[in-house]
Amino acid sequence: MYQSVLQRVCSIPELLDLIFDHVDPASNANNAVVCKVWSEVARDKLWREVGSPRQLLSILAPVSTFTNVSGLIMA
């Protein structure tokens, strides 16, 4: 089976690197879960863009707080 031209183009890491240069960190976090090729390129971008590991984790897995029935604040 032949891959479409778009699939082949979207799997070239050098092109993805150029494209991912123009999106925000949250978008690159989304790009990191698309497929293996995109994940490697997007994660590299995220590591270069963030100032600390905590900032990276907040982009990849944002924590939201809520108050449970007993009034305790949960994360």
C-alpha positions, -999 to +999 in steps of 0.1 A: +000+000+000+013+035-009+014+063+016-001+096+005+022+124-003+009+143+027+017+114+051+052+112+038+058+150+040+044+151+076+069+124+087+100+144+077+115+156+110+133+185+095+100+199+081+082+193+114+110+211+132+104+242+110+067+241+114+068+235+152+090+266+155+059+287+148+035+273+174+031+278+211+043+253+238+007+241+244+003+233+208+036+214+208+024+195+238-006+184+216+017+176+187+037+154+210+008+129+212+000+127+175+025+100+165+060+088+173+078+110+147+058+141+158+064+132+194+102+133+192+103+166+173+076+183+195+092+171+228+126+185+217+109+219+210+092+218+244+125+212+262+141+241+244+112+265+251+105+259+288+125+274+316+121+246+341+109+210+344+079+222+364+068+244+336+071+215+311+050+193+334+024+220+337+021+221+299+020+184+294-002+175+323-020+206+337-033+202+373-067+216+381-080+220+416-115+215+429-133+214+462-148+181+471-180+175+490-163+178+524-148+212+515-113+201+510-093+215+481-080+187+459-054+187+431 
